[in-house]
Amino acid sequence: MNLQPVSTPTTGNDERPDEVSTRVPRRWLVFVRGVWLALVILTLAIFFASLPVYLAQLQTICTGTVCTYLQLSPEQAEVLEGFGLSPGDYAAYTITLVLAITVVCLMVSMLIIWRRSDDRMALLVALMLVTFGPILVPSIMPANSPVQVPNECLNFLALTLLVLVFLLFPSGRFVPSFTRWIFVVSLVVQVPTIFFPHAPFMPKIYAGTLGYFVLVGEVAFVVAVQLYRYRRVSSPLQRQQTKWVVFGIAVPMTIYLGGTALYLIFPALADPSSPSGAPYQLALNTSICLLLLIPLSFGFAMLRNRLWDIDVLINRTLVYTTLTASLALVYVGLVIGLQALLRGLISPDNSVAIVISTLAIAALFQPLRRRIQRIIDRRFYRSKYDAAKTVAAFSASLRQEVDLEQLREQLLAVVQETMQPAHVSLWLRPPEHDGKQRAPWGATPPAPLT
């Protein structure tokens, strides 16, 4: 019995004609690789020249009302001293994270140049990654730094490449076409805000408000463009590439924004002088390590390696994130509730409540995980969930079906419902003693309604 659908499945190497047209001519490959190498050398030179100034800044306790990003406050320094750590240890840890991000960005960029430097989109991503890691240091340099001008130039180049990548990703074309003018406007706005922030012609509100609204506007527009491309323009391959990049950006952004949102729920966390404020802010600062996901996600997207694994990764992330949050809420609720119910019956400490809550969590883990898995599959992976249920139901009925005509109808219906091909044909091999040729059964789905 042979099943012969006319349509062929999409593979990870399928490309559209517009993707092929974005290739870099071979005669330009040596030049573009030379440009990439020059940018690497220039970026690393500025990065290592800025490193001593940045290291000294991290070791200095902030005494003003506004502290530089990742700079210690007096309360945070006291928390570190309680753990036996000095500001120098904190500075070394932070520098190590920044170096790790920079090294990973350079390695992914080098791999992209080695494997796909003939692709304009991949080349642009490789250039962006070169400046993405080191920008974490130059972008927070003090104004009187001797490398201020090179840092500003690197900052401008990094932001320009970042906006350009997200406007062109993943096809390498401006879609819709008017987005090229939005890119020009963003360049015009960035020049005064980066190079002349304190000039007389700049508004006095630049220090906080103007730069913030410019950044929020660019992010909102880029998100809208990517949503339009994903729903209306992108091919299946390009959609998988977009999923990888969105996943790499969404995880650190969600954790950081979620941690910041807790300030609104628990105002004590925003106060460095409170017992929980300084440790919480130190823990939130370590979320910078999650930025490693961004270059890695771009690497998978551009190299087109294991693109379809992102669906499994997103599914598992949704399941276990929801499971962890649910179990944490249940655990806290049980501990508090049991303490209130057993007050006066047990010792003042909460060891009994903790033991009972832990046992309850262990019992709830597997049932709750399966329940959350089914909910997420039905909500976000409906087609695959329905296909799996259809195949499972067909497998169960196949063991009891003896009528060949009924089996034929069920098989064609299952293939049509799960794979949705343009045409389905079923051919049965005749028995050896019967030389007659049977006509194949076929099923063509009705034309879609317009």
N, C-alpha and C positions, 0 to 999 in steps of 0.2 A: 504494500500500500504506500504510494508516494503522494506527498502533498506538495504542490507546485504553485506557490503564490507568485504573481507576476512582479510585484514590487520587491525591491531589494532593500535590506536594512541599511541605515546610515552608519557609517564607521567613523572612527575618530580621525581618519585622514581625508575625509571628504572635504572638498573646498569649492567654494563658489567662484565664478569667473571674476567677481570684483575683488576677491581675496588674492587671486593670482596676479591681478594687475597692479598690486601694491609692491611687487618685488623690486628690489634695488638692482639696477644693471650691474653685471659682473665687473665692468670696468671701474665702477665706483667702490667696490668692496674694500680695496686697499685704503682708499681715502677715508671712508667712514670708520674703518677700524683704527686708523691713525687719529681721527678726531676723538674717538672714544678713549684711546690711550692718553692723549693730551689732556682730556678732561679728568681722567683718573689721577694723573700726576698733579695737575693744578689743584684739584679738590683735596687730595691728601696733604699737599704742602700747606694749604690754608688750615686744614684740620689740625695738623700737628703743631703749627705755629700758634693756634688758638688754645691748645690743650693746657699749657702751663697757666694761662690766665684763668681758664675755666676751673682748673684744679684749685687754685688759690681762692676763687670765689666760692666753691663748694665748702672749703674749710673755714670760711668766714661766717660767723653767726650773724644773721640778719637782725638788726636792731630797729629798723624803720617800720613804717606802717605797711609798706609794699615790699615784698620779698621777690627775688628772682625765682623763676621756676626751678624746683628741686633744691633751692637753698634752704638751709636749716633755720628754724626759728629757735629762740631760747628755750621754749618748752620742749621742742623736739630734741634739742641737744641734751636736755635733762633726762628724757626717756632713754636715749642712747647710752648715757652714762649709767643708768640703772641696769642696763644689760652688759655693762663693761666695755662699751664701744665708744670710741672717740670720734670727733668730726673728721679726722683723717681717715678712719676706717670707713665711714660713710662715703667720703669723697672717692676712696679707692673702689668701693662697691659700685658707685654710680658710674665712674669712668669705665669700669669693666663692662657694665651693661651697654654703654654707648659704643665701646670698642667692638663688642660682640655684634651689635646691630650693624655697625659699619662694615665689619668683615663679612657678615652674611650677605649684605647688599652687594658688596663688590664681587663675592663669589658667584652669586646668582647672575649678576650682570655679565661677568666673564663667561659663564656657561651659555647665556643667551647669545652673546657675540660669537662664541665659538660654533654654536649649532645653528643659529637662525639670523645671522647678521645680514642675510639677503632679503629679509622681511622688514619693511619700513616701520611697521608697528612694533615689532620686536626690538628693532634698533632704538626706537624712541623710548621704549620701556627700559632698555639697558642704560641709556643715558640718564634717565630719571633716577634709577636706582643708585647710580654713582653719587648723585648729590643728595639722595634722601637720607642716608645714614649720617654723614658728617654735618648735615644741617642742624641736627639736634644740639650741637655745640655752638656753631657760629650764630644761630638765631637768638641766643640768650647771652651774648657777650655784652659787657658794660659799654656805655657810650664812649668812654675815654680809652678804650682798648687800642693799642698800636695797630692791630689788624682789623680795625673797624671797617674800613673801606673794602678790603677784600671779602670780609664777611658779608657785607651788604650786597656785593656783587654775586656772591655764591647763593645768598638767600634769594635774591631776585631770580637767578637762573633756576634754582630748585623749584620755586613756586610756579615759574613759567612752564617748566617741563611737566610739573604735576598737573596743572590745569589742562595743558595740551594733551597729555596722555588720556585723561578722563573724558575729554571732548571727542577724541578720535577712537578710543577703545570700543570694540575690539577689531573693527574692520580697517582702521587707518584712514578713514574718510570723515569729513564733517557732515554729520547727519543729525538734524536737517542742515541744509547748506548755510542758513543764516547764522549758525553757531560760530562761524569763523569771525564774524564781526563782534560777537560777544567776547571772543578771545582777545581781539584787539582792544576792546574797552577795558578788559581786565588788566592788560599790560599798561595802558595809560593810567589806570588807577594805582597800580602797584608802584610806579616810578616815584611819585611824590611821597607815598606812605612809607616806602622803604628807605629811600635815599635822603629825603628832606622832611623827616617827621617833626622837627622843631623849627622849621623855617617860618618867617613872618607871614607868608601867604597861606600857610596851613591853618585850618581851624584849631582852636584851642582844645576842642573835644577829641582831637586825634588820639591822644594818649590812651584812651580806653574805648570810646564809642565808635569813631569812624573806622578804625582798623577792624573792630569786631563786626560791624555791619557789613563791611566789604567781604570779610571771610565767610560770614553766614550766607550772604547773597550768592557768592561763588559756589559754595557747597550745595545750596538749594537748587541752583540752576543745573549743576552737573548731575545731581540726583534725578532731576526731571528728564534730562536728556538721556541718561542711561535707562530709565524706565521706558521711555518712548522707543529707544532702539531695541530693548529686550522684547517688547510686546509686538512691535510692528515691522522691524527690519532684520533682526539677527537670525542667522541660521541656527539649526540645532547645535552645531559645533561652537558657534560664537556664544550661544546661551550658556553652554557649559563653561567656557572661558570666563564669562561674566560672573557666573556663580562662584568660581574660585576666588576671584578678586573681591567680590562682595563679602564672602565668608572671611577672608583675611583681614578686611577692614572692619567688619561688623563686630567681630569678637572683642578686640581691644576697645573699640568705641563703646560697645554696650556695657562692658565692665566699668570703664571709666565714667560714663554718664550715669550708670546705675549707682556707682559709689558716690558720685557728686550729688545725685538726687536724694541720697540719705540725709544730706545736710538739711533739706527741707523738712524731713520727717523727724529727725533728731537734731535739733539746733546745737546741742552740746558738742557734736562731732565737728562743727565748724569753728569752735572756740579752741584755739591751741592751748589755753591755760586750763581747760577742763581735764579730768583724769583720763577720759577716753579720746579727747580730740587729737592730741599730739600723736599717740600710737596709731590712730586711724589714718591720719594724714600721711604718716610715714609708710604705712602699708599701701595706701593709694599711690604713693610715689613709685613704688616698685612695679606698678602696672606698666611701666615703660618697657619692661621686658616682652610684653605681648606684641610690641611693634615688630618683633621678628616674624610674625605671621604674614605681614604685608609683603616683604620681598619673596618669601617662600610661595605665597599664593600667586604672585605675578610670575614666578618661575614656572610653576605647573601650568598656568594659563598659556604662557608664550611658547613653552617647549611642547605643549599639547601631549603631555605624558600623564596617563591615567586620569583623563579628564572626567570620565563618568564615575569615578570614585567619589566625587564631591557630593553626589546625592546621598550616598551612604554616610559620609562624614557629617553632612548637615542633619540627616535624620538622627544619628546617634547624639549629636550635640544638643538637638532640641529635646530628645528623650531624657538624657541624663542631666541636663540643666534643669528641666522641669522637675525631675525626680529629686534632685538634690535640694532644690528650693522647697518642695513640698515636705520632704522628710525633715528638713531643718525647722520648718514651721510647726510640724507635728511634734517634734522633739521638744522644742521650747514650750509649746502649749501643754504637753504632758508634764514636764517638770514643774511648771508653775501651778498647774491644776492639782497635781498630786501633793505638792507641798501644802496647798490650801486645804485639801481634803483630809490629809493625814496629820495636820497640825495638832499637837497634843497627844497623838498616839505613838509617834516615833521620836527619835532623838532630834535635836534642833538642826543637825546637819542634813544635807539633802542627798546623802548617798543612796538611801533606799529609793527615792524618786528617780534618781539618775539610772539606777540599775533597772527598774521597771520600765522606764522610758527607752532604754537601750534595747531591752528584749522586745518591746513593742515595735521599735523601728526595724529590728532584724526580721520580725515576722511579717511586717508590711512591705518589705523591700521588693520581693519578687511579684506578688500580686499587683502592687501599685505600678511597678515597671511595665508589666504586661498591659495593664489598663491604659497607661499613658502612651505606650507604643501603638495600641489600636486607635486611640483618639488622634494621634498625630498622623498615622497612616491614612485614616479616613479624611482628615482635614487638609493635609498638604500633599498627599500622594494618592489621591482618589483613584486615578486611572490604574496605577499599579496595584492598589489594594483590591479594586474590583476585578482586575485580571487574575490575581492570585486566588480570589474566592471562586471565580468562574472555573479555573483549571482544577481547583480542589474538588468542586462539585462534580465536574465531568469525570475526574478520576474515580470518585466514589461510585458513580452510576455505571462506569465502564465495566466494573466487575460483574454486574448483574445483567447487562444488556446482551441479548442473543440475537436480536433482529438486526440484520445488516442494514436495512433501509433506515431504521431508527438511529443506528450508530452513525451512519453517513450524515444524516441531518444534524445530529448533535455535534459531530466533529466540525462540520462546516460552520455551524453557528458559533462554536467556541473560538475557532480561528478568526472568524469575522469580528467577533466582539473584543477579543484581546489584542490582535495585531492590526485590525482594520486595514487590510490590504485593498488595492483597487479591484482585484479579481482573485477568486479562489477556485482552484481546480483539484479534483480528487480522482486519481486513477488507480484502479484495482487490477492487480496482475491476475490473469485468468489461471485457473488450475491447469496442471500438466495434462490431464486427460481430456480437457475441453479446449479445442483449438479456436473457439469463437472469440472475437475481439469485442469487448464491451465498450460502449461509449462512455467517455468520462463524465462525471457529474461536475457541475460548475455552479457557482453562485456569484452574481455581480451585485454589489450593493446599489441601492437606488441613488439617483443623482441628488446632491444636496439641494435643499430648498433655497431659493433666492428671493 
